[in-house]
Amino acid sequence: MIKVKEMTYGNKYTAVLNIIKLLDSFVLPLVKKHMGSEGIEELNRI
């Protein structure tokens, strides 16, 4: 059986911060360009 290494809290926290940075730098401008402010508001509600 394969042994799975669990992520530490610090690694999980860093991964979440990286995802937030990705959203802010790439996804939000893309959504705003194609869907406008309404798309940003809907994304923030999710």
C-alpha positions as CSV (number, residue, x, y, z in Angstrom):
1,M,0.0,0.0,0.0
2,I,1.3,3.5,-0.8
3,K,2.0,5.7,2.1
4,V,0.5,9.2,1.7
5,K,2.3,12.2,3.2
6,E,0.0,14.7,4.8
7,M,0.4,18.4,4.2
8,T,1.3,20.5,7.2
9,Y,-0.8,23.4,8.3
10,G,1.9,25.8,7.0
11,N,1.9,24.2,3.6
12,K,-1.9,24.3,3.4
13,Y,-1.9,28.0,4.4
14,T,0.7,28.8,1.7
15,A,-1.3,26.9,-0.9
16,V,-4.4,28.9,-0.1
17,L,-2.5,32.2,-0.3
18,N,-1.1,31.2,-3.7
19,I,-4.6,30.5,-5.0
20,I,-5.9,33.8,-3.7
21,K,-3.0,35.6,-5.5
22,L,-3.8,33.7,-8.7
23,L,-7.4,34.7,-8.5
24,D,-6.5,38.4,-7.9
25,S,-3.9,38.6,-10.7
26,F,-5.5,36.4,-13.4
27,V,-9.1,35.3,-12.9
28,L,-10.7,38.5,-11.7
29,P,-9.4,40.6,-14.6
30,L,-10.5,37.9,-17.1
31,V,-13.9,37.8,-15.6
32,K,-14.2,41.6,-15.5
33,K,-13.1,41.8,-19.2
34,H,-15.7,39.2,-20.4
35,M,-18.6,39.7,-17.9
36,G,-18.1,43.2,-16.4
37,S,-18.7,44.3,-12.9
38,E,-21.7,42.0,-12.5
39,G,-19.5,39.0,-13.0
40,I,-17.0,40.1,-10.4
41,E,-19.9,40.6,-7.9
42,E,-21.3,37.2,-8.6
43,L,-17.8,35.6,-8.2
44,N,-17.3,37.3,-4.9
45,R,-20.7,36.0,-3.6
46,I,-19.6,32.4,-4.3
